[in-house]
Amino acid sequence: MKSIVAVLCFLAVVVYCTAMLLEEQCRAPHPFASCDGSVPLRKIYYFNNGTNRCERDYTCAKGVNHFEDLVCCMTECPYGNHHPPGKRGSGREY
């Protein structure tokens, strides 16, 4: 039973990280939320259009350009100055 749950969790992560966002979605402005004290902040990674890189932030907001880890951000937004680990970049910089 534990192995089935582990496999399902692994597949969920793979599916979550394999769908690449459109460049417009990645380059959309990063929303800044005003969080009250009752909502916990969570660590996210997002593609920063100003620096052309995935960067870490803490927020209570949810967004299409918010990812749980750096690898997912780089996989879904392979634009700008980085590329997924183990893969060559396209050479394009914006």
Buried (B, 14 or more C-beta within 10 A) or exposed (E): EEEEEEEEEEEEBEEEBEEEBEBEBBBBEBEEEEBEEEEEEBEBBBBBBEEBBBBEBEBBBEBEBBBBBBBBBBBBBBBBEBBBEEEEEEEEEE
